[in-house]
Structures are given as C-alpha cells and as structure tokens.
Amino acid sequence: MSRPYSLWTTEEVRLLAKHYPTRMPMARIAALLPLHSVYSIRAYAERQLKLRRPKDALAARPSPTWERMKALLQKERLTIYELGDRLGVTQQCVCEMIDRRRVDLFIADWRPPAGKGHWSKVWAYGREPDAAPPFKRAVRGMKAINPFGPAAGLVTAPAGTPGRIYRQDMSINDEELAA
C-alpha cells in the first residue's frame, strides 16, 4: 500500500545528509525516517541533495541464484528468458543479477525474434568483448528524407535512369471545367 506524501523536515534532511553517503544499510536509514519509503529516500537524496552511496555499498552480495546462474552460463549460452525459466526466477531478477555482475558476463551472440519482437542478447560467462548487434540503428539527429523535396526545389533529384514520367495538361479551359 502506498504511503501519503510527506514533506521533508529539516531534521530529516540533516539525518539523510549525514547517513546516506555512508555504508549504513538502507533498511537502517529507512528506520530513521519512518514517514518516507526507501524509494522516496533514494530519490530525494540523489535528486535534491545530489548525494551518492559509496560504490562498495552497492556491491553484489553472494546469492545461491547467482551461483546457479554462473554454473549454467559456464556450460552454455542463454538468453534472459531461458535463464529465468531454468532458474525458476523472474526475468527481472535475472536482469538485476546481470546488471550487478556485468563485468563477469559478456554478450556472446544475438538471437532473432520469433515473429515480431526484439533481438535477444545471448549471455555467457567470461570477460570477452561483447558481440556486435546484427543490425544498424538509424543515427539520431539525421534528417528524414522528404520525398517532396525535389518537387519543391529543396534538393536535387537523384541522377540515374528515370522511371515513368507523367505529364499533365494543365490547360483546362472554362468550358471543360463547367462540363
């Protein structure tokens, strides 16, 4: 259940500024600030106060799921969907473990989608360079080619073999128009 929004008092801000940059667990910081959720505490500290947690406070902790995932990826190369099915965890859990231990994993290959969808990354255990994606994305900032540009005189038409050329007689007199 969500909590109603509570304004931050100066005492709470002082406590947050003192304890957030330390290695104190987030559960203990949240216990000091009972009117705010963990998400609210993180958001306020990082966005408003511009505070950061120490790098080693965010370090990955050992977990049995990671050990099973590591053993699977040492034997074969799998996508996050296949990892989630084999480990019996959600795809979000697999993605979080990959994010935490990204230095130990690499993208070995890409699998095409079945029907419509996105290409899937195939993960493997090791410290090799990632495989290049099999597709090229459009470069952002490139202007789209306007098909009416040559007609408006904005750009020159591409040279080459002309296709069909339609000429329209624009000399319609008033009698034909009335008919």
Residue pairs with C-beta under 8 A, 6 or more apart in sequence:
3 35
3 36
3 37
6 35
6 36
8 16
8 36
8 44
12 33
12 35
12 36
13 49
15 32
15 33
16 29
16 33
16 41
16 44
16 45
16 49
16 51
17 49
17 51
19 28
19 29
19 32
20 29
20 41
20 45
20 49
20 51
20 53
21 51
21 52
21 53
21 54
22 54
22 57
23 54
23 56
23 57
26 38
26 41
26 42
27 38
29 41
30 36
30 37
30 38
30 41
33 41
36 44
45 51
46 52
60 66
60 100
60 101
63 97
65 87
65 89
65 93
65 97
66 97
66 101
68 87
69 83
69 87
69 94
69 97
70 104
70 125
72 78
72 83
72 86
72 87
73 83
73 105
73 123
73 124
73 125
74 125
77 108
77 109
77 122
77 123
77 124
78 86
78 122
78 123
79 111
79 120
79 121
79 122
79 123
80 91
80 94
80 95
80 98
80 120
80 121
80 123
81 91
81 120
83 94
83 123
84 90
84 91
84 93
84 94
87 94
98 105
98 123
103 127
104 125
104 126
104 127
105 123
105 124
105 125
105 126
106 123
106 124
106 126
106 127
106 128
106 129
106 130
106 131
107 121
107 122
107 123
107 124
107 130
107 131
108 122
108 123
108 124
108 128
108 131
109 122
109 131
110 119
110 120
110 121
110 122
110 131
110 133
110 134
111 119
111 120
111 122
112 119
112 134
113 119
113 120
119 133
119 134
119 135
122 131
146 152
146 154
146 155
149 155
150 156
150 157
